[in-house]
Amino acid sequence: MKKILLYTSILIIGFFSFFILKEYVQISIYPIVKQYEKNKLLNSLKDYEIIDTGHFKIYFKEQERNIGEITGEIAELYYDEVCLYFNYYPKDITPIIIYEDKDELMSTVKLNGDTPPLGVYYSGTLNLLSPNLWIKGYDIEQEYKNTTPVIHEFTHLIVDEKTRGNYPLWLTEGLALFIEKETIGFEWEKGIGEISNISLKDLNDNFDEIEIGAAYRKSYEVIDKLNDQFGFDKINLLLDNLGIGSNVNTSLKRVFKLSLDDMEY
């Protein structure tokens, strides 16, 4: 009987040790892989011009110089405000790449489909589709400042760095939309009134299978309600827990005393 108990204890300890080690290895290896992909991408931009703004390096083709300059202004204008929310400042200068070709953007960040996003965070870089391609019939400079994807993608970078890549999609998308709303006043309105049947567990487990407008809106509302109920310091504590390798359910329980099943947001 004692031997059975001993073997059972060893199996249980081994089981939990495996998952703890697995999580630790993931967050340890991730920054190395990310840096490799980042270097590979930046080394491919031989024909791009560069503006160094201090906290950002803006990469662009010569004909997009004006957009490069505006992008740098926007990024620096909101840099401190965004970083202060997270009590985190990136250690390295952040690359921002502006694409005048949607196919090049999609290929670079390894996306499929016909419709390119306005911005993509990828391996420590912010990749933006030139507003010359998506702003029509407006004062491009002002409209770009009002609806810029720079803040959204920069938030993704901070979340990625704080968590060492250990985060669910709803968390990073919800935070990016929340920070956009708080800084430039842009609110994601798609999906309003269409999310009552989406649970946080659904969002966590099946984000890509939910209609994108509703998935993003639900993510935003979850973060907005967490901020109202607990404050942003607690959200930062959640990110810190993820950054040491804890899974999202464990991190939610530690910080908010709630699990994915308990959170009725």
Sequence and secondary structure as in RCSB ss.txt:
>XXXX:A:sequence
MKKILLYTSILIIGFFSFFILKEYVQISIYPIVKQYEKNKLLNSLKDYEIIDTGHFKIYFKEQERNIGEITGEIA
ELYYDEVCLYFNYYPKDITPIIIYEDKDELMSTVKLNGDTPPLGVYYSGTLNLLSPNLWIKGYDIEQEYKNTTPV
IHEFTHLIVDEKTRGNYPLWLTEGLALFIEKETIGFEWEKGIGEISNISLKDLNDNFDEIEIGAAYRKSYEVIDK
LNDQFGFDKINLLLDNLGIGSNVNTSLKRVFKLSLDDMEY
>XXXX:A:secstr
 HHHHHHHHHHHHHHHHHHHHHHHHHHHHHHHHHHHHHHHHHHT TT EEEE SSEEEEE GGGHHHHHHHHHHH
HHHHHHHHHHHT   SS EEEEEES HHHHHHHTT  SSS  SEEEETTEEEEE GGGT  SS HHHHHHHH SH
HHHHHHHHHHHHHTT   HHHHHHHHHHHHHHHT     TTTTS TT  HHHHHHHGGGS HHHHHHHHHHHHHH
HHHHH HHHHHHHHHHHHTT  HHHHHHHHHS  TTT   
